[in-house]
Amino acid sequence: MSNYDASNIELLSGLEGVRKRPAMYIGSTNSMGLHHLVWEIVDNAVDEALNGFGNKITVTIHKDGSVSVLDEGRGIPCDIHKQTKIPAIQLIFSTLHSGGKFNDTAYKSSAGLHGVGSSVTNALSVFCDITVYRDNKIYHLRFENGGKLKTPLEVLGPTIKHGTLVTFKPDDKIFSTVEFNYDRIASHLQESAFLLKKVRFILIDERNGNKDEFYYEHGLKEYVEEMNQNKTPIGPVVDFEDESNNISTEIAIQYCYNDYNETIRSYVNNVHTADGGTHEVGFKIGITRAVNEYAENNSLLRNKTKLDGSDIREGLTAVISLRLPESILEFEGQTKGKLGTQIAQNIVSNLVYTKFSYYLNENKEFAVRLVKKCQDSMNARLAARKAKDEARTKKKSKDSIILSDKLTPAQSKDYDKNELFIVEGDSAGGSAKKGRDPKFQAILPLRGKPLNTDSLTMEKILQNQEFATIINTIGAGVGQNFDVSESHYGKIIIMSDADTDGAHIQTLLLTFFYNNMRSLITEGKVFIAVPPLYRIFKTDAKGKTTETYAWDDKGLEEGKKKIGAGYKVSRYKGLGEMSPQQLKATTMDPKNRLLIQVNIDDPLAVENKVAVLMGKDADKRKKWLEQNVDFNEEDSFIKEVRH
């Protein structure tokens, strides 16, 4: 390694760089990265519809694990590219940073700013087969083995159709799983249908015969109604749109009672901007100004104290959708998570302020109810802050915080590094106490299954010993008064058995956190521990034991080979079967453990799943179970819950 010269410099040609470092382009090689391949091709179809070409997009999951995306757009150009002397369609699918979206000549607005989507999907697939219908001809070409041209562009015959059909099969050498999830794709297509009103999205699953169609006449208004279907609204959905400086803006908002969270879902050119950006900043400025000005002009504010933005946004659901031309579009990174276009802030701010101010003045009964709700939020926030300030100035008596005698606290006061394990059962709790690192790990065993809190009042939740203990242990309040910055733990880890009861406990706890401490999830502080399913071991003649662990069947086979002849296998049925040393080594030690971080990637999907699994409608739940759970497959329910 002491020599470093030109011979050490490696040049990756074509799409080799994508296969070498796939996470750079699609975020990961797990299930999320797998589905990102679909989004890239769907986005191309959406861009056509977004610009007025075609009003139907069909996605088909095939039995062989491949996926097809068919649109009715103009069809990808197939003529020869002047610079490269190869067909344009071949260039698009085989060369990074190629495409028709770097200027405004082909697309007024589009999501494909960087021109890498189609080529990345091709690079990470076993095959990618493309058929184009345009110019009264059917064109076809095919790539295999990670983007290598197998069938050059050919004409198959005449046609009167127009559009593009792309079929690809992900490479199982790249991805940890190549099984597509129907619900995830359906949710993505439904989201696209809300954003592209009057465009029909069809999903077909040839594996089991499932089929869904998504079509919405009123777009964002119906999106908000869907997200709030299980809540009690203060008033109807308010929606408005406008176009200024070549930026088209659509917004829909609704306020609900008994909702302590704010849900703002923003998009740019139909791409979800998960990290917000200038358009979200502008929205918050505009709505804060509109509500405060109305309250002040109508003498609704006590002591002339202005409402804070967080008070105004409590219980608010909003969807913001912008369409920008390429010339002013600025994203941060290929994942397009945050909008950086500065002009968008003023445009959105002025639109929201003007339109919502007008609505408040025209609907005074609603406006008064809204200001009252905002004031209640402000009063609760100020009261909580006062109580915290008083607590800091007084010595805490031993009985000032009621904690379960089951809690084994952490010794450290460095809250960001502390971890709270919520453990299923006393037996596993005992092992966890012995196996933990007492400096930063706390253990709270559960007494049986927690309550389903989805439809419970806060009063009833606080009367339940399990949840009262969890609330007091975390130490950051609950519901309206929850402040994630006050949490005594940087990680809340749910540790339950790898069976249906364990999955049920996970679901019950996640429902509680989602409804009453949501920012714990959005700030990335909630995790699910993944204990191993198998222990593979053997003991030699001298009594020395060699062992390894496996989390799935593939790992089991690898473990057998690692241990060698004479191995034995133990299948863990619960955490209580593991010794403290085994539990520590496999599930609690940060060096070796496997954790699933809980996040809210799609609020609509989460709302729907919580409503179905935890709500009162038994018929809806039965229908979902019949469609999604194979009761003949071991651990099927657990897999669905973890999704």
Buried (B, 14 or more C-beta within 10 A) or exposed (E): EEEEEEEEEEEEEBBBBBBEEBEEBBBEBEBEBBBBBBBBBBBBBBBBBBBEBBBBBBBBBBEEBBBBBBBBBBBBBBEBBEEEEBBBBBBBBBBBEBBBBBEBEBBBBBBBBBBBBBBBBBBBBBBBBBBBBBBEBBBBBBBBEBBEBEEEBEEEEEBEEBBBBBBBBBBEEBBEEBEBBBBBBBBBBBBBBBBBBEBBBBBBBBBEEBEBBBBBEBBBBBBBBBBBEBBEBBBEBBBBBBEEEBBBBBBBBBBBEEBBBBBBBBBBBBBBBBBBBBBBBBBBBBBBBBBBBBBBEBEBBEEEEBBBBBBBBBBBBBBBBBBBBBEBBBBEEBBBBBBEBEBBBBBBBBBBBBBBBEBBEEBEEBBBBBBEBBBEBBEBBEEBEEEBEEEEEEEEEEEEEEBBEBBBBBEBEEBEBBBBBBBBBEBBBBBBBBBBBEEBBBBBBBEEEBBBBBEBEBEEBBEBEBBBBBBBBBBBBBBBBBBBEBBBBBBBBBBBBBBEBBBBBBBBBBBBBBBBBBBBBBEEBBBBBBBBBBBBBBEEEEEEEBBBBBBEEEBBEBBBEBBEEEBEEBEBEBBBBBEBEBBBBBBBBEEEBEBBEBBBEBBBBBBBBBBBBBBEEEEBBEEBBEEBBEEEEEBBBBBBBBE
